[in-house]
Amino acid sequence: MSDLFYIESECCIDGQCDTYEGKVSFNDVMLGKFSLNSDSEKKAIVNLDIVTFDIHIAMDDQDGRKITRDLKGPEFVIKDDGSWYINKNLGNDTFEIIVKQL
C-alpha cells in the first residue's frame, strides 16, 4: 500500500452537479487540507477535521461564485474493498464521497 489516497466526490448544489477527484497524500489528509479538481477545471478546497470527521468544502458554482458547505460528522460506510463511502443529503445539496487508499 502507498501513502496516497484517491478521493472522488460528486457534489450537487442547487441542482448543479460536478465531480471532483484527486490523489492526496497521507500527510495532507492528516493535516486536514487538500484540493480536488473537477472535469470542468474547477477546484474544491477541502478542510477535514481528522478527529471529528467534519468536512468543510469551498468550491465555485456554475456562475463562478464561491460556495462553502459544512458536513458535520458525516456517517460513512467502510466498503468490502476498504474504501470509505459518504452519502450526505442536505436538502438541495447532495455529496457523495469515496476515499480509497492506493
MIDOKE-888645 format. One line per 3 residues: their letters; for each residue x negated, y, z of N, C-alpha, C, O, CB. Coordinates in steps of 0.05 Angstrom, whole numbers. Atoms other than C-alpha are relative to their C-alpha. Glycine has a CB too. Example, Ala and Ser with C-alpha at 12.3 -4.5 7.8 and 13.67 -1.06 7.14 Angstrom:
REM residues 2
AS = -18/-24/0/-246/-90/156/-18/24/0/-39/24/13/20/1/25 | 16/-24/-1/-273/-21/143/15/22/14/5/44/18/-9/9/-29;
This chain:
REM residues 102
MSD = -17/-24/0/0/0/0/-18/25/0/-39/25/12/19/0/24 | 15/-25/1/-23/70/-14/12/20/21/31/14/34/1/13/-28 | -10/-20/-19/-14/133/27/18/20/-15/21/43/-6/-23/15/14;
LFY = -18/-17/16/34/162/-26/28/-10/3/34/-34/4/-9/1/-29 | -29/5/1/109/166/-24/12/11/-26/4/32/-35/15/12/25 | -16/-10/23/155/172/-84/26/9/11/40/-7/24/3/-22/-23;
IES = -25/-11/-10/214/217/-67/17/9/-23/7/25/-40/-5/23/21 | -19/-9/21/274/226/-112/25/9/14/35/-4/32/6/-24/-20 | -24/-12/-12/333/270/-95/19/11/-21/10/27/-38/-8/22/20;
ECC = -21/-12/17/397/284/-132/15/20/17/28/11/37/19/-21/-14 | -13/-21/-15/424/350/-106/23/12/-17/18/21/-39/-20/22/10 | -23/-12/14/494/374/-126/10/23/18/19/18/40/22/-21/-6;
IDG = -9/-23/-15/511/444/-103/20/15/-16/15/24/-39/-24/19/7 | -22/-13/14/577/476/-121/5/-12/-28/11/2/-47/-5/30/-3 | -6/14/25/586/423/-175/-22/-1/-21/-19/-12/-42/23/12/-13;
QCD = 23/0/18/518/435/-208/-21/-19/11/-31/-15/34/-11/29/-4 | 18/20/-10/471/375/-202/-27/2/-14/-29/10/-37/12/-28/-4 | 27/2/11/396/368/-212/-14/-22/15/-9/-27/39/-15/27/2;
TYE = 16/21/-13/348/311/-198/-29/11/4/-41/20/-15/0/-26/-17 | 27/-8/-7/283/328/-163/-16/-25/8/-5/-43/20/0/21/24 | 16/23/-7/225/280/-155/-30/8/2/-38/29/-8/3/-23/-21;
GKV = 28/-5/-2/152/275/-138/-14/-20/17/-1/-35/33/-5/28/11 | 17/17/-17/95/237/-107/-11/18/22/-23/39/16/-23/-14/-16 | 7/-17/-23/80/263/-37/-19/-17/17/-14/-40/22/25/9/16;
SFN = 19/14/-17/20/245/7/12/-5/28/29/10/37/-26/15/1 | -8/6/-27/29/214/75/-5/24/18/12/31/35/-16/-24/11 | 6/-24/-16/-5/276/105/21/22/-4/28/35/16/-28/10/-7;
DVM = -20/-21/5/45/323/72/26/-7/13/40/10/23/4/4/-30 | -25/9/-14/103/281/98/-2/5/30/16/15/42/6/-30/-6 | 4/-4/-29/74/283/168/-1/30/7/8/38/29/-26/-14/9;
LGK = 0/-29/-5/61/358/163/27/13/-4/33/34/8/-21/14/-19 | -28/-9/3/133/366/141/6/20/-21/28/32/-20/9/10/26 | -6/-19/21/127/410/80/-12/-10/-27/-35/-16/-29/-11/28/6;
FSL = 9/9/26/124/389/7/20/10/-21/42/20/-14/-3/-30/-2 | -18/-9/22/155/406/-61/5/-23/-19/-11/-41/-22/-13/24/-15 | -8/19/20/192/366/-113/8/15/-25/17/38/-23/24/-18/11;
NSD = -6/-13/25/202/383/-186/24/-14/-14/27/-38/-12/-24/1/-19 | -23/11/14/264/374/-229/-7/-3/-30/-27/8/-39/25/17/3 | 4/3/29/270/353/-302/4/27/-14/-7/31/-36/20/-20/-11;
SEK = -5/-26/12/295/424/-316/-21/21/9/-16/45/8/28/9/6 | 22/-17/-9/229/452/-288/6/18/23/-6/39/26/-9/16/-23 | -5/-14/-25/258/476/-223/-16/-13/22/-24/-36/20/30/1/7;
KAI = 15/10/-22/223/467/-157/17/1/25/31/21/30/-27/15/4 | -13/0/-26/252/447/-90/-21/-1/22/-39/-18/20/21/-23/3 | 18/0/-23/214/463/-26/14/-14/23/36/-7/30/-10/29/8;
VNL = -12/16/-21/228/412/28/-16/3/26/-40/-1/26/2/-30/-9 | 11/0/-26/215/421/102/13/-23/16/37/-25/17/4/27/15 | -9/23/-14/221/357/143/-10/-1/28/-34/1/32/-8/-26/-15;
DIV = 8/4/-28/221/350/218/-2/-30/4/18/-44/6/20/14/20 | 5/29/-2/190/281/226/11/-12/25/15/-36/26/-30/-6/-3 | -11/11/-25/216/274/297/30/-3/-1/41/-24/6/-8/19/24;
TFD = -30/1/0/290/291/287/11/-8/-28/34/-14/-30/11/28/7 | -7/6/28/290/277/211/19/21/-11/33/16/-31/13/-28/-2 | -14/-22/12/324/344/200/-14/9/-26/-39/10/-27/3/24/20;
IHI = 11/-8/25/314/367/128/10/28/-8/34/33/-6/7/-21/-22 | -8/-26/10/314/439/102/-10/1/-29/-34/-3/-35/-13/24/17 | 6/-1/28/316/446/26/5/28/-11/26/39/-6/16/-21/-16;
AMD = -3/-25/14/305/510/-14/-5/-5/-30/-25/-16/-38/-20/22/11 | 2/4/29/317/510/-89/15/22/-15/30/38/-3/12/-27/-9 | -14/-20/16/341/554/-146/25/-13/-12/24/-37/-20/-19/11/-23;
DQD = -24/10/13/412/546/-173/-3/5/-30/-23/14/-40/25/13/12 | 0/-2/29/431/547/-247/-5/29/-9/-14/34/-32/26/-10/-12 | 3/-28/7/430/624/-246/-26/12/11/-30/36/8/24/16/11;
GRK = 25/-10/-11/362/629/-213/0/11/28/-20/21/38/-11/20/-18 | -1/-10/-28/387/648/-144/-10/-22/19/-6/-45/14/30/8/7 | 11/18/-20/353/617/-84/23/-11/17/39/4/27/-21/13/18;
ITR = -20/14/-16/397/566/-47/-15/-16/22/-35/-29/16/18/-19/-17 | 11/17/-21/380/535/20/22/-16/13/44/-7/16/-15/18/21 | -18/18/-14/413/477/55/-15/-15/22/-38/-22/19/14/-20/-19;
DLK = 11/15/-22/401/443/122/15/-26/3/40/-26/5/1/17/26 | -11/27/-6/413/369/132/-9/-8/27/-32/-16/31/-8/-21/-22 | 7/5/-27/414/358/206/2/-30/6/24/-42/4/18/16/20;
GPE = 0/28/-8/394/288/228/15/-19/-18/32/-34/-8/10/-2/28 | -15/17/17/419/253/166/-4/-29/6/-26/-38/13/-6/6/-29 | 3/29/-3/433/179/173/-13/-11/-25/-6/-3/-47/28/-13/6;
FVI = 12/13/23/391/136/129/1/-30/3/3/-41/26/-29/9/-4 | -1/29/1/391/63/109/-27/-9/-10/-38/3/-29/24/-10/-18 | 24/12/11/329/21/100/8/-22/-18/21/-42/-9/-19/-9/24;
KDD = -7/20/20/337/-19/37/-18/-25/2/-39/-24/16/-2/12/-29 | 16/25/0/310/-90/25/-28/4/-10/-46/-10/-1/14/-21/-17 | 27/-5/10/251/-62/-13/-17/18/18/-39/25/11/1/12/-28;
GSW = 14/-17/-19/231/-19/47/5/30/-4/-5/46/12/-29/-6/-1 | -5/-29/5/255/47/17/21/11/19/38/-4/29/8/5/-29 | -20/-13/-16/296/97/56/20/13/-19/13/23/-40/-13/22/19;
YIN = -22/-11/17/363/119/27/18/17/17/27/9/38/16/-23/-13 | -17/-19/-14/402/180/49/21/9/-20/15/16/-42/-17/25/11 | -22/-10/16/470/199/22/16/19/18/30/9/36/18/-23/-12;
KNL = -13/-19/-17/498/263/52/20/17/-16/13/28/-37/-21/19/13 | -21/-16/13/563/298/32/8/23/19/16/19/42/25/-18/-6 | -7/-25/-16/574/370/56/21/16/-14/17/39/-20/-26/17/4;
GND = -21/-14/14/639/387/22/-6/3/-30/-6/-17/-44/5/28/12 | 7/-4/28/619/418/-45/-28/-8/-7/-36/-9/-30/4/30/-7 | 28/7/4/547/397/-35/-5/-30/6/5/-40/27/-19/17/17;
TFE = 8/28/-6/520/325/-40/-30/-3/-5/-41/10/-23/17/-20/-18 | 28/6/2/450/299/-31/-4/-30/2/6/-43/20/-16/15/23 | 7/29/0/425/230/-49/-31/-1/-2/-42/9/-21/14/-15/-24;
IIV = 30/-1/-2/352/219/-29/-10/-29/3/1/-44/20/-9/18/24 | 13/25/-2/308/158/-39/-29/5/5/-42/21/-9/4/-18/-26 | 28/-2/-7/239/152/-6/-12/-27/-1/-3/-45/13/-4/14/28;
KQL = 13/26/3/193/95/-27/-30/4/4/-42/24/-5/5/-12/-28 | 29/-1/-2/122/82/-6/-12/-15/-24/-4/-37/-31/-10/-13/27 | 13/12/24/77/68/-66/-22/-19/7/-35/-31/-10/-10/22/-19;
